[in-house]
């Protein structure tokens, strides 16, 4: 009898709706969402940016962007352990030039990679580009270059020179640098 009274008064329906909303709107710690901090647990296995994601071929890089939208052909650097998504560029302005290409607000630079002779976009770890996460709040500490890469890209990343002569830059790449091979394009 009491159950019938509860159902008629709408409490059960309201309670079920509240539970459904709580489940649908609840947070999940299993990749994907998160804040815009770019921290490793916010997105893919290599942070929130598309540059630096692991790959086997260039077509795996920059999902969600139309083919040819980038200011330079997509590349998968096989010289980097696990592959490294990037794209060709001529200046820093070519990196993050397309809406949706960059999402965290961390600086990317255009630099040569080792002896490839090609300029490509990388997440910078140069001293002047280091800053706290965009949503870390006022007074948040700025990490040193290696901790910066480990926090905002992946725990196995470090800061190193791109090589490539006079135009080399300090960038975040997997610790241990590269392996043999060249940039893979499709």
C-alpha positions as CSV (number, residue, x, y, z in Angstrom):
1,X,0.0,0.0,0.0
2,X,2.8,2.4,0.9
3,X,4.5,1.5,-2.4
4,X,1.4,2.5,-4.4
5,X,1.3,5.8,-2.6
6,X,4.9,6.5,-3.4
7,X,4.5,5.6,-7.0
8,X,1.4,7.8,-7.3
9,X,3.1,10.7,-5.8
10,X,5.9,10.6,-8.3
11,X,8.7,10.0,-5.8
12,X,10.0,6.8,-7.4
13,X,10.0,8.4,-10.9
14,X,11.8,11.4,-9.5
15,X,14.3,9.2,-7.7
16,X,15.0,7.1,-10.8
17,X,15.5,10.3,-12.9
18,X,17.9,11.7,-10.3
19,X,19.9,8.5,-10.3
20,X,20.0,8.4,-14.1
21,X,21.2,12.0,-14.3
22,X,23.9,11.4,-11.7
23,X,25.2,8.4,-13.7
24,X,25.1,10.3,-17.0
25,X,26.7,13.4,-15.6
26,X,29.2,11.7,-13.3
27,X,32.9,12.0,-14.0
28,X,35.1,9.2,-15.2
29,X,38.8,8.8,-14.6
30,X,39.3,6.6,-17.7
31,X,40.8,8.9,-20.3
32,X,39.2,11.3,-22.6
33,X,37.7,14.3,-20.7
34,X,39.2,16.0,-17.8
35,X,40.4,19.6,-17.5
36,X,42.2,21.7,-20.0
37,X,45.5,21.4,-18.0
38,X,47.0,19.0,-20.5
39,X,48.2,16.8,-17.7
40,X,48.9,13.2,-18.7
41,X,45.7,11.8,-17.1
42,X,43.6,14.3,-19.0
43,X,43.7,12.7,-22.4
44,X,45.6,10.1,-24.4
45,X,48.6,8.1,-23.3
46,X,50.8,11.1,-24.3
47,X,48.8,14.0,-22.9
48,X,46.2,16.3,-24.4
49,X,47.9,17.5,-27.5
50,X,47.8,15.8,-30.9
51,X,51.5,16.5,-31.5
52,X,53.6,13.8,-29.8
53,X,50.9,11.1,-29.8
54,X,52.2,7.7,-30.7
55,X,51.7,6.4,-34.2
56,X,52.9,3.9,-36.8
57,X,51.9,5.9,-39.9
58,X,51.0,9.6,-40.5
59,X,47.4,8.8,-41.2
60,X,47.0,8.0,-37.5
61,X,47.9,11.5,-36.5
62,X,45.6,14.5,-36.0
63,X,42.3,12.6,-36.0
64,X,39.3,14.9,-36.4
65,X,41.1,17.3,-38.7
66,X,40.4,17.3,-42.4
67,X,43.2,15.9,-44.5
68,X,45.3,18.7,-45.8
69,X,44.1,21.2,-43.2
70,X,47.4,21.4,-41.4
71,X,50.0,23.9,-42.5
72,X,52.3,21.1,-43.6
73,X,52.0,17.4,-44.2
74,X,51.4,15.2,-41.2
75,X,54.4,13.0,-40.1
76,X,54.9,10.0,-37.9
77,X,58.5,10.1,-36.6
78,X,59.6,6.5,-36.4
79,X,62.9,7.7,-35.0
80,X,61.1,8.4,-31.7
81,X,60.2,5.4,-29.5
82,X,56.5,4.4,-30.3
83,X,56.3,7.0,-33.1
84,X,55.6,10.7,-32.7
85,X,52.8,12.6,-34.5
86,X,53.9,16.0,-35.9
87,X,53.6,17.9,-39.1
88,X,56.0,19.9,-41.4
89,X,56.3,23.6,-40.8
90,X,58.4,26.6,-41.8
91,X,57.8,28.8,-38.7
92,X,56.4,28.5,-35.2
93,X,53.2,30.2,-36.5
94,X,52.5,27.0,-38.6
95,X,52.2,25.0,-35.4
96,X,48.7,25.4,-33.8
97,X,47.5,27.4,-36.8
98,X,44.4,25.3,-37.5
99,X,41.4,25.2,-35.1
100,X,41.4,21.9,-33.2
101,X,45.1,21.2,-33.9
102,X,46.2,22.4,-30.4
103,X,44.1,22.2,-27.3
104,X,46.1,22.8,-24.1
105,X,47.7,26.2,-24.7
106,X,51.2,24.9,-24.3
107,X,53.7,26.4,-26.8
108,X,54.7,24.4,-29.8
109,X,57.8,25.2,-31.9
110,X,58.9,24.5,-35.5
111,X,62.4,22.9,-35.4
112,X,64.6,20.5,-37.4
113,X,64.6,16.9,-36.1
114,X,68.1,15.3,-36.0
115,X,69.4,14.9,-39.5
116,X,66.1,14.7,-41.4
117,X,66.6,18.1,-42.9
118,X,62.8,18.8,-42.3
119,X,61.2,21.4,-39.9
120,X,58.4,19.9,-37.7
121,X,56.2,21.0,-34.8
122,X,57.1,19.9,-31.3
123,X,55.9,20.7,-27.8
124,X,58.4,23.2,-26.5
125,X,60.3,22.9,-23.2
126,X,62.5,26.0,-23.8
127,X,62.8,28.0,-20.6
128,X,60.8,31.0,-21.9
129,X,57.9,28.7,-22.9
130,X,57.5,26.8,-19.6
131,X,54.5,27.9,-17.6
132,X,52.0,26.4,-15.2
133,X,48.9,24.6,-16.6
134,X,46.3,27.0,-18.0
135,X,43.8,26.0,-15.3
136,X,46.3,25.7,-12.4
137,X,45.4,29.0,-10.8
138,X,47.3,32.1,-9.9
139,X,50.6,31.4,-8.2
140,X,51.0,27.9,-9.5
141,X,54.6,26.8,-9.8
142,X,56.3,26.4,-13.1
143,X,58.0,23.0,-13.5
144,X,61.5,22.4,-14.6
145,X,61.9,21.3,-18.3
146,X,61.9,17.5,-17.7
147,X,59.1,17.6,-15.1
148,X,57.1,19.8,-17.5
149,X,57.4,17.2,-20.3
150,X,56.6,14.3,-17.9
151,X,53.5,16.1,-16.5
152,X,52.0,17.6,-19.7
153,X,53.0,15.0,-22.3
154,X,53.8,11.6,-20.8
155,X,55.6,10.2,-17.8
156,X,58.3,8.7,-20.0
157,X,59.0,12.0,-21.8
158,X,61.9,14.3,-21.2
159,X,63.2,17.6,-22.6
160,X,66.0,17.4,-25.1
161,X,67.5,19.2,-28.1
162,X,66.0,18.4,-31.5
163,X,69.5,18.3,-33.0
164,X,69.6,19.5,-36.6
165,X,72.3,22.1,-36.4
166,X,72.0,25.8,-35.7
167,X,68.2,25.9,-35.6
168,X,67.8,23.2,-32.9
169,X,65.3,23.7,-30.1
170,X,64.5,22.1,-26.8
171,X,61.4,19.9,-27.1
172,X,59.5,17.2,-25.3
173,X,60.1,13.7,-26.7
174,X,60.2,10.2,-25.1
175,X,63.2,9.8,-22.8
176,X,66.1,8.0,-24.6
177,X,65.5,10.1,-27.7
178,X,65.2,8.2,-30.9
179,X,65.7,5.0,-32.6
180,X,66.7,4.2,-36.1
181,X,64.5,5.1,-39.1
182,X,63.0,8.2,-40.6
183,X,59.7,10.1,-40.6
184,X,56.9,8.0,-41.9
185,X,54.4,9.5,-44.2
186,X,51.5,7.8,-45.9
